[in-house]
């Protein structure tokens, strides 16, 4: 899986999981109307959350073709493939944070 697809899928899964939980409860998940002061955001009491990623990526570059950046995961990508040519791989760990505004389920009751 390439890095772009991994990040997009993870963020969409988080938002959709919150929406699913909200539809099965009565405003218990991410209620609206929470005071948005600096202190509340600092302590994580907000619909704005920071999603932290730490992923190991592998850059594949095969001579004569375009390079790509993929997420290395021991559970994904098992298989056998055959290639001809010269191949170079480098692995690195990326750490980054993405702010995400979660959907709210109405005002606090």
C-alpha positions as a Markdown table, in Angstrom:
| # | Residue | x | y | z |
|---|---|---|---|---|
| 1 | Unk | 0.0 | 0.0 | 0.0 |
| 2 | Unk | 1.4 | 3.4 | -0.9 |
| 3 | Unk | 1.8 | 6.1 | 1.8 |
| 4 | Unk | -0.9 | 8.4 | 0.4 |
| 5 | Unk | -3.5 | 5.6 | 0.3 |
| 6 | Unk | -2.6 | 4.5 | 3.8 |
| 7 | Unk | -3.0 | 8.0 | 5.3 |
| 8 | Unk | -6.2 | 8.7 | 3.5 |
| 9 | Unk | -7.7 | 5.3 | 4.5 |
| 10 | Unk | -6.7 | 5.7 | 8.1 |
| 11 | Unk | -8.2 | 9.3 | 8.4 |
| 12 | Unk | -11.4 | 8.3 | 6.6 |
| 13 | Unk | -11.8 | 5.2 | 8.8 |
| 14 | Unk | -11.5 | 7.3 | 12.0 |
| 15 | Unk | -14.1 | 9.8 | 10.8 |
| 16 | Unk | -16.5 | 7.1 | 9.6 |
| 17 | Unk | -16.1 | 5.1 | 12.8 |
| 18 | Unk | -17.1 | 8.1 | 14.8 |
| 19 | Unk | -20.1 | 8.7 | 12.6 |
| 20 | Unk | -21.1 | 5.0 | 13.0 |
| 21 | Unk | -20.8 | 5.2 | 16.8 |
| 22 | Unk | -22.8 | 8.4 | 16.8 |
| 23 | Unk | -25.6 | 6.8 | 14.8 |
| 24 | Unk | -25.9 | 4.0 | 17.3 |
| 25 | Unk | -25.9 | 6.2 | 20.4 |
| 26 | Unk | -27.6 | 9.5 | 21.5 |
| 27 | Unk | -24.8 | 12.1 | 21.4 |
| 28 | Unk | -22.3 | 10.2 | 23.5 |
| 29 | Unk | -19.5 | 10.5 | 21.0 |
| 30 | Unk | -17.9 | 13.9 | 20.2 |
| 31 | Unk | -20.9 | 16.0 | 21.3 |
| 32 | Unk | -21.0 | 19.5 | 20.0 |
| 33 | Unk | -21.1 | 22.6 | 22.1 |
| 34 | Unk | -17.9 | 21.9 | 24.0 |
| 35 | Unk | -16.1 | 25.1 | 25.0 |
| 36 | Unk | -13.3 | 25.6 | 22.5 |
| 37 | Unk | -10.8 | 27.4 | 24.8 |
| 38 | Unk | -7.1 | 26.8 | 24.5 |
| 39 | Unk | -7.1 | 24.7 | 27.7 |
| 40 | Unk | -9.9 | 22.4 | 26.5 |
| 41 | Unk | -8.0 | 21.8 | 23.2 |
| 42 | Unk | -4.7 | 21.3 | 25.0 |
| 43 | Unk | -6.3 | 18.6 | 27.1 |
| 44 | Unk | -8.0 | 16.9 | 24.2 |
| 45 | Unk | -11.5 | 17.9 | 25.1 |
| 46 | Unk | -12.4 | 19.1 | 21.6 |
| 47 | Unk | -13.7 | 17.8 | 18.3 |
| 48 | Unk | -10.3 | 18.7 | 16.9 |
| 49 | Unk | -7.9 | 15.9 | 17.5 |
| 50 | Unk | -4.3 | 15.4 | 16.5 |
| 51 | Unk | -3.7 | 12.0 | 14.8 |
| 52 | Unk | -0.2 | 10.8 | 15.3 |
| 53 | Unk | 1.4 | 8.6 | 12.7 |
| 54 | Unk | 4.6 | 6.6 | 12.9 |
| 55 | Unk | 5.1 | 4.5 | 9.8 |
| 56 | Unk | 8.0 | 2.7 | 8.3 |
| 57 | Unk | 8.2 | 3.4 | 4.6 |
| 58 | Unk | 10.1 | 1.7 | 1.9 |
| 59 | Unk | 11.2 | 3.5 | -1.2 |
| 60 | Unk | 11.5 | 1.2 | -4.2 |
| 61 | Unk | 13.4 | 2.2 | -7.3 |
| 62 | Unk | 13.8 | -0.1 | -10.2 |
| 63 | Unk | 16.0 | 0.9 | -13.0 |
| 64 | Unk | 14.0 | 2.1 | -15.9 |
| 65 | Unk | 10.8 | 2.6 | -13.9 |
| 66 | Unk | 9.4 | 5.2 | -11.6 |
| 67 | Unk | 10.2 | 5.1 | -7.9 |
| 68 | Unk | 7.4 | 4.9 | -5.2 |
| 69 | Unk | 7.0 | 5.2 | -1.5 |
| 70 | Unk | 5.1 | 2.4 | 0.2 |
| 71 | Unk | 4.1 | 1.6 | 3.8 |
| 72 | Unk | 5.9 | -1.5 | 5.2 |
| 73 | Unk | 3.6 | -3.7 | 7.2 |
| 74 | Unk | 4.3 | -7.3 | 8.2 |
| 75 | Unk | 0.7 | -8.2 | 7.7 |
| 76 | Unk | 0.4 | -6.6 | 4.2 |
| 77 | Unk | 2.3 | -7.4 | 1.0 |
| 78 | Unk | 3.1 | -11.1 | 1.6 |
| 79 | Unk | 3.5 | -12.8 | -1.7 |
| 80 | Unk | 5.9 | -13.8 | -4.4 |
| 81 | Unk | 6.8 | -11.7 | -7.4 |
| 82 | Unk | 9.4 | -11.9 | -10.2 |
| 83 | Unk | 11.2 | -8.9 | -11.6 |
| 84 | Unk | 14.1 | -8.4 | -13.9 |
| 85 | Unk | 16.5 | -5.4 | -13.6 |
| 86 | Unk | 18.3 | -3.6 | -10.9 |
| 87 | Unk | 16.3 | -2.8 | -7.7 |
| 88 | Unk | 17.2 | -0.6 | -4.8 |
| 89 | Unk | 15.3 | -0.3 | -1.6 |
| 90 | Unk | 15.6 | 2.0 | 1.4 |
| 91 | Unk | 13.5 | 1.9 | 4.6 |
| 92 | Unk | 12.9 | 4.9 | 6.9 |
| 93 | Unk | 10.5 | 5.7 | 9.7 |
| 94 | Unk | 8.3 | 8.8 | 9.4 |
| 95 | Unk | 6.7 | 10.4 | 12.3 |
| 96 | Unk | 4.1 | 13.1 | 11.8 |
| 97 | Unk | 0.9 | 14.6 | 13.1 |
| 98 | Unk | -2.3 | 15.6 | 11.3 |
| 99 | Unk | -5.0 | 17.7 | 13.0 |
| 100 | Unk | -8.5 | 16.2 | 12.3 |
| 101 | Unk | -11.9 | 17.8 | 13.0 |
| 102 | Unk | -14.2 | 15.0 | 14.0 |
| 103 | Unk | -17.9 | 15.2 | 13.2 |
| 104 | Unk | -20.1 | 16.3 | 16.1 |
| 105 | Unk | -23.3 | 14.7 | 17.2 |
| 106 | Unk | -25.2 | 17.8 | 18.3 |
| 107 | Unk | -25.0 | 19.8 | 21.5 |
| 108 | Unk | -24.3 | 18.4 | 24.9 |
| 109 | Unk | -27.5 | 17.4 | 26.7 |
